[in-house]
Amino acid sequence: MLGVLDTVRDESGKDADVRLVFEPKSSRQDRDEFIRVLLAHTPLESSVAMNLVAVDHDGRPRSLSLLEILSQWVVYRIETVRRRTSHRLEQARRRIHILEGRSIALLNIDKVIKVIRESDEPKPALVKKFGLTEIQAEDILEIRLRQLARLEAIKIEKELSELREEEGRLVHLLENERSLRKSVAKEIEQDAKIFGDKRRTLLKAAERTSVEVPVVDEPVTVIVSVNGWVRARQGHGHDPTQFGFKTGDALYDCFECRTVDTLVALSTTGRSYSVPVGQLPGARGDGAPLTSMVELEPGAVLTQFAAGEPAARLLIGTQFGLGFISTIESMMTRQRAGKQFMTIERSDSPSLMRMISAQATQLAMLSAKGRLLIVGLADVKVLPTGGRGVLLIDPEAKADGFIDAAGLPPKSGLRVMGVGRAGKPAEALLEAKELKTYEGNRARRGKLLELRFKPSRIKPGS
């Protein structure tokens, strides 16, 4: 953003509720490209997570789709209006009943007064004499004399007429489902006019905006240290002994690839992480820790690394001898938090991740105690989406372990590297005919290498 954005101004006010002004650094900046950069690298465009768990009509909490939520709300609203209409109808009928009793009293006012004056129990007498109900008789006994005037009779007739009209309308709503739904829709429209406002944020289903930064396709050497510091140096053919590292750090490996390729890493918990090679820091200095480019889970450590084109094959193995073949593309992810790729058993851990050439037909495997086992590459399981793998080599004991592997082309020898006396580097080359001794079936222990140094690494030899 700092490379394309000059200033940002907030001009929100009474003339504009929300107005943000973004000024690019250059007037030659393409408008559409500038907008895409803003949407991709700022919260101007973001996905919204919605928790659609709700209690349905049956009283059970469950996840509902937006259509189900709206449908159930409409049903609830119709039931609410139906109950409200029934309540209003009951009130109207109760009032009509009272007013009908008063009308009878007004038409027979002299007789009503006479019954009240002469009767010891006027209420039962009124009920018997005029065919009133107890509720009507009770109301007549409680009204004031001025309410029996002629003007009051006119008001009673008018109110009765209005209530009977309302009664008919309410009965029609309750008996006609279509009319009830129209009434509900009309109420919703009125509420929208009163309480609604214009939407200021556009909500729509769309693909997330992405900005592809053009990368020049050129050869680079990715340098990875044991502690996970990475950097990219231009060109191929560099001498690894000339690479410098921080105190206490050392070379893990260097990968000759291109800027359009990807660096992948595997953590002790089996999660894979990926970073484009074009985004790695240059070779000046010690580079940067890969953990600053990804979101590593608590307690995990990045231990295995590889860089190359997406189709490049990888052999991934664990300390207990389990492993499988996959590709760099399978390990790639857009999530900074990575993705779970390898199933790691308790007390086990990833011990190697090696590139396997397309020409390789055999797999050479080395244990910590110097045992070598060579099997056909076809015997190794291929897991495009990761997993647990199968037993490739059987470590002799807990002190032993699966530490390295190499893919061997036909008639290829094997370079064995390690540490000799006084900690000096040592190396031996095994010819193709010598390797016949170490060939066997998968999941075996292999044969002990008869060398004068302790082997720790193997590579295809000429």
C-alpha positions, -999 to +999 in steps of 0.1 A: +000+000+000+028+024+008+042+020-027+010+033-044-008+053-017+002+089-009-025+103+015-058+094+030-084+120+041-116+116+061-141+140+046-172+126+063-196+152+076-231+166+073-228+166+035-216+130+033-221+104+060-191+084+049-165+099+026-129+087+024-105+102-001-075+081-012-048+099-033-023+077-052+014+086-053+014+091-091-012+107-113-003+080-139-016+053-116-043+032-133-076+039-115-089+003-117-056-012-105-055+013-076-090+003-066-080-034-067-050-027-045-072-009-019-098-037-019-071-064-016-050-049+011-075-029+033-108-038+050-128-018+024-139-052+010-141-081+035-160-113+040-186-114+068-190-144+090-226-150+101-237-173+129-271-186+116-278-209+145-314-201+157-343-217+175-367-230+150-405-234+153-400-268+170-379-252+198-347-268+186-315-248+180-300-255+146-282-239+118-306-223+093-300-210+059-310-174+051-341-186+032-351-208+062-347-178+086-368-155+064-394-182+058-398-190+095-399-153+104-428-148+079-446-177+095-440-163+129-452-128+118-484-143+103-491-162+135-485-130+155-509-110+134-535-138+136-533-139+175-535-101+176-566-101+153-582-128+175-576-107+206-590-075+190-621-095+178-627-107+213-624-072+227-648-058+200-674-085+207-672-079+244-678-042+239-706-049+214-723-071+240-721-043+266-735-017+242-764-040+232-774-043+268-773-005+272-794-001+241-821-024+256-820-004+288-824+029+269-854+016+250-870+005+282-856+031+306-888+036+327-893-002+332-856-006+340-858+021+367-890+006+381-874-029+384-844-014+401-865+005+426-889-023+435-866-053+434-845-065+464-822-082+439-822-060+408-796-079+389-815-112+386-846-092+380-831-073+350-818-106+336-852-122+339-873-092+327-853-081+297-834-112+287-800-097+296-769-115+306-753-110+340-725-090+324-750-066+307-771-064+339-740-056+360-730-028+335-765-013+336-765-011+374-731+006+374-737+033+348-746+068+358-781+083+351-767+109+327-754+081+305-790+072+299-798+105+281-810+106+245-776+120+233-759+091+249-781+067+229-770+083+196-733+077+207-740+041+216-756+034+182-727+051+164-701+031+184-721-001+178-721+005+141-683+010+141-676-020+162-698-043+141-680-031+110-646-038+127-659-072+138-668-081+102-633-070+090-615-090+117-636-121+110-628-118+073-590-116+081-592-147+103-612-167+078-593-157+047-556-166+047-548-146+016-563-114+031-543-120+063-510-123+043-518-091+024-523-074+057-490-086+071-472-075+039-488-041+041-476-037+077-440-046+068-440-020+040-453+006+063-426-002+089-400-001+062-411+035+053-411+046+089-380+029+102-360+019+071-330+038+058-309+036+027-282+009+027-248+024+028-228-008+024-232-031-006-237-067+004-233-092-025-218-126-032-186-120-051-151-134-054-125-118-032-104-092-050-068-102-055-038-083-068-011-102-086+022-085-084+042-093-116+074-112-109+102-115-133+109-151-141+146-155-133+169-181-117+175-177-079+190-198-052+169-201-020+191-204+011+175-218+042+192-221+076+187-247+103+169-221+124+145-212+096+161-180+082+155-177+045+168-155+017+171-156-021+202-150-041+202-143-078+215-170-101+226-206-097+259-224-091+268-207-058+293-223-034+273-232-002+305-229+019+305-192+012+271-185+027+272-167+061+248-173+090+241-159+124+261-173+154+247-207+163+230-212+129+241-232+099+230-242+064+199-264+062+199-266+024+200-244-007+175-248-036+182-238-072+148-227-085+131-196-101+114-165-087+080-178-098+084-210-077+073-216-041+090-223-008+072-247+014+078-257+050+066-284+074+062-279+112+066-304+140+028-307+142+024-316+105+011-283+092+024-270+059+031-234+051+041-217+018+056-184+006+063-174-030+100-173-038+095-138-053+086-125-019+117-137-001+142-111+011+174-107-009+208-122-001+221-091+017+225-099+053+211-131+069+176-128+054+145-131+076+129-158+097+102-177+078+081-174+110+077-137+103+060-145+070+035-171+083+013-175+114+029-205+132+007-222+158+019-220+194+045-246+204+053-256+168+086-253+150+094-253+113+119-281+107+116-291+070+119-269+039+118-273+002+116-249-028+108-255-064+080-256-091+045-267-080+048-300-098+081-310-081+078-343-062+087-344-025+094-374-002+083-366+033+093-388+062+092-391+100+116-402+127+097-435+131+102-443+094+068-434+081+065-414+048+049-408+015+054-389-018+035-356-025+042-324-045+050-288-036+016-278-050-002-301-026+015-283+003+008-248-009-018-227+008-030-191+007-036-191+045-008-176+066-019-200+093-010-229+070-030-261+067-029-295+083-010-317+059+007-346+077-006-368+105+020-371+132+018-399+158+025-392+194+063-387+201+070-389+164+081-359+143+089-350+107+126-358+100+131-351+063+116-335+032+135-342+000+130-334-037+126-364-059+136-360-095+113-371-124+140-395-135+142-414-102+131-450-102+145-461-068+145-446-033+176-448-010+169-444+027+193-438+055+188-444+093+206-426+121+227-457+128+240-459+093+217-485+078+209-481+041+178-495+024+170-491-013+135-498-026+116-493-058+099-459-060+067-475-071+065-491-036+062-457-019+026-444-015+016-412-032-007-389-011-017-358-030-035-343+000-011-355+027-018-379+055+001-405+076+019-425+049+033-460+052+063-476+069+093-470+046+122-481+067+121-498+101+144-481+126+165-506+146+157-490+180+145-457+196+180-443+192+178-450+155+156-431+131+148-422+095+171-392+088+176-389+050+165-402+016+174-397-021+157-406-054+180-425-076+178-425-114+187-458-133+223-468-130+230-440-106+255-442-077+251-427-042+271-401-024+272-406+013+283-376+035+289-374+072+314-366+099+347-383+104+374-381+131+379-348+148+345-336+134+359-332+099+335-336+069+338-369+051+323-383+019+321-416+001+308-426-033+290-459-038+288-472-074+256-485-089+268-521-087+276-517-049+240-505-042+226-539-052+236-552-017+213-527-001+182-533-022+152-548-004+116-545+004+099-516+020+096-515+058+128-534+063+158-522+084+183-521+056+220-530+057+247-513+078+271-491+057+307-501+062+323-467+063+350-450+085+328-421+093+292-416+106+269-409+077+242-382+080+233-373+044+229-390+010+225-377-025+224-392-060+260-397-073+274-401-108 
